[in-house]
Amino acid sequence: MVTRADKGQVTVIMSRSKYINQVMEILGDSTTYKKLKNDPSKRITNRFSSLVKSWFDNGIINNSTYKWLLMTDGNLPRCYGLPKIHKPGYPLRVIVSTVDSPIYNVAHFFHKILSESIPKPASHILDSWSFVNRIHGMTIEPSESLISLDVTALFTNVPKELVMHVIEKRWVLISAKTTLNLQQFLHAIDLILCSTSFRFNGQFFEQFFGCLMGSPLSPTLATLVMEDLECSCIDSLPFGIKVFYRYVDDIFAILPSDKIQEVLDAFNGYHERLKFTYEVESNNELSFLDTTVIRDGKDRLKNGLRTGVVYRINCNDCDACYIGQTKLSKHRSGVNHEFDWHNVDVLHEEKHLKKREIAEMFFIKRNFYSINLQRDTENWSGIYDTVLNNMWY
């Protein structure tokens, strides 16, 4: 069978029987899932139809919202797995797609209310690009380390009691964006969190703990729980954390090297279902999201963080220049160039790797003084040779 990887634009081919066995092994976790005897679609559809109708009858929602939320013939969510090719053994991430299900529009309705009413914390990063902009040029002391933290299977481990607590805690903000009262709001959230049945390989299952990975509301609820978690854990520490940024459950931090275990213990002690793993920088580098953070730019851009670009660095002493990402250590030792790392020119931006490699070779060919070894295309198809060899004409 053909599927896609959990991260990155990568196509994965795998044995169908192995795929099914891997998903079934995950669904066999009795602390999170249980198998159902019958299709619960009708029961769930009736449950949400009654809820939405009661809102309309009591003047809580208008006619257009009522028609949008009401679903009389929804499909049961379907489950599938995406291989995590960046992890050993290529484990699967289980996704439960709620599109066209009875809960999808209602979940999106509450996602919109929460996302519009609650401001983002100082630690929030929108994506890797915003992370790059915020971390750029930061100074790191020798006694500090770059680390990343990650919750193990966050969505299936978000406790419902914590979800209810974060909503009650922020109700003053939320109430400004909804006509529901607190009791009605919490009842609807509870109903969504309890309507977690799905289908896989012709069988019916229910996820009875956490949030569905595939519901539009789940990332919002998980983020709010993580926000309270980070505040509580950081406040409990007897020392400060220099830098702390978070994308849902992916955390980047700069902290004293001898305090890493203390931080990990604090985060792992917040709730028994929320457990963190961590990674410390290696060789002055740490991967985070789809960037590589580099604390010493000897062979790369000083900030080490600008992704998806082709760049040029000029020599301080002569007309030579270096383009792209080729290692400079051998060239330095042999020719003794000193490059101007403080003045880097970005020549081209391209997120797609192969397109970026082609653009990189284009700029190398156009620069007579480039010192690149030009080995980037050794494994390319011969169809590129004619074009690349005539770039400078």
C-alpha positions in Angstrom: 0.0 0.0 0.0 1.0 3.6 -0.6 0.6 6.3 2.1 2.4 9.4 3.3 4.8 10.0 6.1 3.8 11.7 9.4 6.1 14.6 8.7 7.5 16.0 5.4 6.3 15.5 1.9 7.4 11.9 1.7 5.5 9.0 0.1 5.8 5.7 1.9 5.3 2.2 0.5 4.6 -0.5 3.0 3.0 -3.9 3.4 -0.7 -3.7 4.0 -0.7 -6.5 6.4 2.1 -4.9 8.4 0.2 -1.6 8.4 -3.0 -3.2 9.7 -1.1 -5.1 12.4 0.7 -2.0 13.6 -2.6 0.0 13.8 -4.4 -2.9 15.6 -1.5 -3.1 18.1 -1.9 0.6 18.9 -5.7 0.2 19.2 -5.1 -2.7 21.6 -4.0 -0.3 24.3 -6.7 -1.0 26.9 -5.9 2.3 28.8 -7.0 4.4 25.8 -9.2 2.3 23.4 -11.9 -0.3 23.5 -13.6 -2.3 20.8 -17.3 -1.9 20.1 -19.8 -4.5 19.0 -22.0 -2.2 16.9 -21.8 0.9 14.7 -22.6 3.9 17.1 -23.1 6.4 14.2 -26.9 6.8 14.7 -26.6 7.3 18.5 -23.9 10.0 18.1 -25.8 11.7 15.3 -29.0 11.8 17.4 -27.1 13.1 20.4 -25.7 16.1 18.6 -28.9 16.8 16.6 -30.7 17.1 20.0 -28.1 19.3 21.4 -28.0 21.7 18.4 -31.9 21.7 18.2 -32.1 22.7 21.9 -29.7 25.7 21.3 -31.9 26.8 18.4 -35.2 26.4 20.3 -33.8 28.5 23.1 -32.5 31.3 20.9 -28.8 30.6 21.6 -27.9 30.2 18.0 -29.5 31.7 14.8 -31.0 29.8 11.9 -27.8 29.8 9.7 -25.7 28.5 12.5 -28.3 25.9 13.3 -28.3 24.6 9.7 -24.5 24.5 9.6 -24.2 22.6 12.9 -27.1 20.2 12.3 -26.2 16.9 10.7 -28.7 14.1 10.3 -26.7 11.6 8.3 -23.0 11.9 9.3 -20.4 9.2 8.8 -18.5 7.6 11.6 -14.9 8.9 11.8 -12.3 6.7 10.1 -8.9 5.8 11.6 -5.6 5.5 9.7 -1.9 5.6 10.5 1.0 7.6 9.2 4.6 6.3 9.5 7.0 8.3 11.6 10.0 7.8 9.3 12.1 10.2 11.4 11.9 7.7 14.3 13.6 4.3 14.7 11.4 1.4 13.6 9.0 3.7 11.8 6.1 3.6 14.3 2.7 4.8 13.2 0.8 7.9 14.4 -2.9 7.1 14.6 -5.2 9.8 13.1 -9.0 9.7 13.4 -10.4 11.9 10.7 -13.7 13.5 11.8 -14.5 15.2 8.5 -18.1 14.6 7.5 -18.8 13.1 10.9 -21.6 14.3 13.3 -19.1 16.0 15.5 -17.0 17.8 13.0 -18.9 21.1 12.6 -19.7 21.3 16.3 -16.0 20.8 17.2 -15.0 23.4 14.6 -17.7 25.8 16.2 -16.0 25.5 19.6 -12.5 25.7 18.2 -13.4 29.0 16.6 -14.8 30.4 19.9 -11.8 29.4 21.9 -9.1 30.4 19.4 -10.7 33.9 19.0 -11.3 34.6 22.7 -8.0 33.4 24.4 -4.8 35.4 23.6 -1.6 33.4 22.8 1.0 33.1 25.6 4.5 34.5 25.3 5.8 31.1 24.6 3.6 30.5 21.6 5.2 30.1 18.1 3.0 29.8 15.0 5.4 27.8 12.9 9.1 27.2 12.2 9.4 30.6 10.5 8.2 32.5 13.5 10.5 30.4 15.6 13.5 31.4 13.4 12.6 35.1 13.7 12.3 34.9 17.5 15.5 33.0 18.2 17.7 34.8 15.6 20.9 36.3 17.1 20.4 35.1 20.6 23.4 34.7 22.8 24.0 31.4 24.6 26.4 31.0 27.6 28.9 28.1 27.7 27.1 26.9 30.9 23.7 26.6 29.0 22.3 23.9 26.8 19.8 23.8 24.0 17.1 21.2 24.7 13.8 20.1 23.2 10.9 18.5 25.1 8.0 16.5 23.6 4.9 14.9 25.2 4.5 11.3 24.4 1.2 10.9 22.4 -0.2 14.1 23.7 -3.7 14.0 22.2 -4.6 10.5 23.6 -3.3 11.6 27.0 -5.0 14.9 27.6 -7.1 14.4 30.8 -10.7 15.6 30.5 -10.6 17.2 34.0 -7.7 19.4 32.9 -9.7 20.5 29.8 -12.7 21.5 31.9 -10.4 23.3 34.3 -8.7 25.4 31.7 -12.1 26.5 30.2 -13.5 27.5 33.6 -10.3 29.4 34.4 -10.6 31.4 31.2 -14.4 31.8 31.2 -14.3 35.6 31.5 -12.5 35.7 28.2 -14.5 33.0 26.5 -17.9 34.3 27.5 -17.4 37.4 25.5 -17.4 35.3 22.3 -20.4 33.0 22.9 -24.1 33.1 23.8 -23.8 29.8 25.7 -23.5 29.9 29.5 -20.6 28.1 31.3 -22.7 25.0 32.1 -23.9 24.7 28.5 -20.4 25.2 27.1 -18.8 22.6 29.4 -21.6 20.1 28.6 -21.0 20.5 24.9 -17.2 20.0 25.3 -17.8 16.9 27.4 -20.2 15.6 24.7 -17.5 16.1 22.1 -14.8 14.4 24.2 -17.1 11.4 24.8 -18.1 11.0 21.2 -14.9 9.4 20.1 -16.0 6.3 18.2 -14.4 5.4 14.9 -14.0 2.7 12.3 -10.9 0.8 11.2 -10.6 -2.2 9.0 -14.3 -2.9 9.2 -14.3 -2.8 13.0 -15.6 -0.3 15.5 -13.6 1.3 18.3 -13.9 4.0 20.9 -11.1 6.2 22.3 -12.2 6.7 25.9 -9.3 8.9 27.1 -7.9 12.1 25.6 -8.8 13.9 22.4 -9.1 12.6 18.9 -6.1 13.3 16.8 -8.1 14.5 13.8 -10.7 16.7 15.4 -10.5 20.4 14.7 -11.0 21.1 18.5 -8.3 18.8 19.8 -5.2 21.0 19.1 -7.0 23.9 20.7 -7.8 22.0 23.9 -4.4 20.4 24.1 -2.7 23.7 23.6 -4.6 25.2 26.6 -3.7 22.3 28.8 -0.1 22.7 27.8 -0.2 26.4 28.5 -1.3 25.8 32.1 1.2 23.0 32.4 4.2 25.1 31.4 3.2 28.0 33.7 2.8 25.7 36.7 6.0 23.8 36.0 8.2 26.8 35.3 6.8 28.7 38.3 7.7 25.7 40.5 11.4 25.8 39.6 13.8 27.7 41.9 15.7 29.1 38.8 14.7 30.8 35.6 14.6 29.4 32.1 16.3 31.7 29.7 14.3 30.8 26.6 11.1 28.8 26.3 9.1 28.4 23.1 6.3 25.9 22.4 4.5 24.7 19.3 1.6 22.6 20.7 3.7 20.0 22.6 7.0 20.6 20.9 9.1 22.7 23.3 12.4 24.5 22.7 14.4 25.8 25.7 17.7 27.2 26.7 18.6 26.5 30.3 21.5 25.8 32.6 23.1 22.5 31.6 23.1 21.1 35.2 19.3 21.8 35.6 18.0 19.6 32.7 17.0 16.7 34.8 15.3 19.0 37.3 13.2 20.6 34.5 12.3 17.2 33.1 11.2 15.9 36.6 9.0 19.0 37.1 7.3 18.6 33.7 6.8 14.8 34.2 5.3 15.4 37.7 2.5 17.5 36.5 0.1 14.7 35.6 0.6 10.9 35.4 -0.7 10.7 31.8 1.5 13.6 30.5 5.0 12.3 30.1 7.9 14.1 28.4 10.9 12.9 26.5 13.8 15.3 25.7 16.8 15.8 23.4 19.9 17.8 24.2 22.0 19.5 21.6 24.7 17.3 20.0 27.8 18.8 18.4 26.3 22.3 19.1 23.2 21.5 17.1 19.6 20.7 17.9 16.8 19.8 15.5 13.5 21.5 16.3 10.4 21.4 14.1 11.9 21.5 10.6 14.9 23.7 11.5 18.4 23.0 12.9 19.5 25.3 15.7 23.2 25.9 15.7 25.0 27.6 18.5 28.4 28.0 16.8 28.3 29.0 13.1 31.8 27.8 12.1 30.6 26.0 9.0 27.2 27.6 8.5 25.2 30.7 8.8 25.9 32.4 12.1 22.2 32.1 13.1 22.0 28.6 11.7 18.3 28.9 11.5 17.1 30.4 8.2 15.5 27.5 6.4 14.8 27.0 2.7 17.4 29.5 1.4 20.4 29.6 -0.9 23.0 32.0 0.5 26.4 33.5 -0.3 29.2 34.4 2.1 32.1 36.5 0.9 35.8 36.1 2.0 37.1 39.0 4.1 40.5 38.9 2.3 39.9 38.2 -1.4 37.2 37.8 -4.1 36.3 34.2 -3.1 32.8 33.4 -2.0 31.0 30.3 -0.7 27.4 29.4 -1.8 25.0 27.0 -0.2 25.7 24.5 2.6 29.0 22.8 1.6 31.3 22.2 4.5 34.2 24.7 4.6 36.6 23.0 7.0 38.9 21.4 4.3 38.9 24.6 2.3 39.9 26.7 5.2 42.7 24.5 6.2 44.1 24.4 2.7 43.5 27.9 1.4 43.1 29.8 4.7 40.1 31.9 3.8 38.2 33.8 6.5 34.6 34.3 5.6 32.4 37.2 6.6 29.8 35.4 8.7 28.2 38.6 9.8 27.2 39.6 6.3 25.3 36.8 4.7 23.5 37.4 1.4 20.3 35.4 0.8 20.2 34.8 -2.9 17.0 32.7 -3.2 14.2 31.2 -1.1 12.8 27.8 -1.9 11.2 25.3 0.6 11.3 22.3 -1.8 14.7 20.6 -1.3 15.3 19.5 -4.9 14.3 22.8 -6.3 16.6 24.5 -3.8 19.5 22.2 -4.8 19.0 23.2 -8.5 18.9 26.9 -7.5 22.0 26.5 -5.4 23.9 25.0 -8.4 22.6 27.8 -10.6 24.1 30.4 -8.4 27.4 28.5 -8.0 27.7 28.3 -11.8 27.1 32.0 -12.1 29.8 32.9 -9.6 33.3 32.6 -11.1 34.9 33.0 -7.6 32.8 30.4 -5.9 35.0 27.9 -3.9 32.3 25.2 -3.7 33.4 21.7 -4.5 30.2 21.3 -6.6 29.5 17.7 -5.6 25.9 18.3 -4.9 24.7 16.9 -8.2 26.9 13.8 -8.4 23.9 11.5 -7.9 21.5 13.5 -10.1 20.1 12.2 -13.4 22.2 13.0 -16.5 19.4 15.1 -17.9 20.5 18.0 -15.7 24.1 18.1 -16.9 23.5 20.0 -20.1 21.5 22.7 -18.4 23.9 23.1 -15.4 27.0 23.1 -17.6 25.7 26.0 -19.7 24.4 28.1 -16.8 27.0 30.8 -17.2 26.4 31.5 -20.8 
